[in-house]
Amino acid sequence: SRAAVSSQLLRISNPWLPFRGILSLFSAAMDPWTEDQHLDFLNKYGYAAVDLSSWEHPEGPSHSSTETNSKVPQLHVDVEGHEEKDGHTWYLLQCKLDLPSNRTLSWLVEHRLLHLREQLYQPSRHALESETGEMAVRLRNAPFALRGGPPVTSNRLRGWLAQLAECMNAGHCPPSFVSLALRFLSPPEPPRLS
C-alpha cells in the first residue's frame, strides 16, 4: 500500500548545489560515504566499478562479463501515480532492478518533484556534462518535468526516468552517479546467495 512506502526525504536548500562536483553531492545530499562504501554498495547489486569514475570494463557495466554470467544489473523506473499530501504532490515510483544472479528486486518509493529535480536530475546533468555518447546526450536533452506540476508532469517524468535508466543500463553514467541514483531510489537489500 502507498502508506507502507517509505523513502528518505532529503531537503536541500543550497542554491549552489548544481555547481558542486559530483563527489560533493554525496556529502551534501547523502551520508558522507567513503569511496570503498560506494564501491561495496554498487558491488552488492552486481555493478563492477574500479573507482567512482570508472567501471571495471572501459565500456561500462553493460559490457562486463564473467565466465559464468555476463548479465549485469538492469534498472527500470516508472511513475505509478501521484497523490497530494500536505499541499505537495508526491510521485509514486515503481522500481525494478534485474540482478546478475537472475533475481529481481521490485519496490515502490515516493518522492516530491523537488527531490527528483535536486537529487537526481541536476546531479545527472552534472555527471554527464562532459560525456559525448549518444545516450548521455539523449538524457541531457530529455525534457524533465516542469515546475508547478502541470497535467503533463507524470508523462514527462516517466519519459525522463526511462532515459535515465537506459543511460545507466548502457554504462554511460559514472559509478559515482549510479551509486547516488540507486541510493536515492532506496532499493531493498539484495537476497544473499548461499
Disulfide bonds with the S-S distance in Angstrom:
none
